[in-house]
């Protein structure tokens, strides 16, 4: 199933408990300040992404809760041809391609579809709530840019 197909299955209200659990587990000091109305709008924008085909797929290797040092290292983008790791999903720059990627969950991971979608929302917004904000944040984080 593709990222877009997964996101089409659930409203924000349906993934909200799992999304809050991720925040509570990974960022407990910030969870009380979450603007859930803002997150619902972000979720709806992610749901509305136009899916484009990609030579890559997303593989979930571990659940997001208490994964360190970086949450995004457990969910990565791989090449379909040779299964070569391209990058953590949070670092993939084209959200429309992410929307079109198949999502593969390792067989030993126990996760509900709602938890999976909540985690994928966590991933795609790891560096910001829009593709543009995320791209600028990654530039600052990894390249010292100020754009």
Secondary structure as GFF3:
##gff-version 3
##sequence-region A 1 147
A	DSSP	alpha_helix	3	8	.	.	.	ID=ss1
A	DSSP	alpha_helix	12	26	.	.	.	ID=ss2
A	DSSP	three_ten_helix	31	33	.	.	.	ID=ss3
A	DSSP	alpha_helix	36	47	.	.	.	ID=ss4
A	DSSP	beta_strand	56	60	.	.	.	ID=ss5
A	DSSP	three_ten_helix	71	74	.	.	.	ID=ss6
A	DSSP	beta_strand	75	79	.	.	.	ID=ss7
A	DSSP	beta_strand	85	88	.	.	.	ID=ss8
A	DSSP	three_ten_helix	89	91	.	.	.	ID=ss9
A	DSSP	alpha_helix	95	100	.	.	.	ID=ss10
A	DSSP	beta_strand	103	105	.	.	.	ID=ss11
A	DSSP	alpha_helix	113	124	.	.	.	ID=ss12
A	DSSP	alpha_helix	131	143	.	.	.	ID=ss13
###
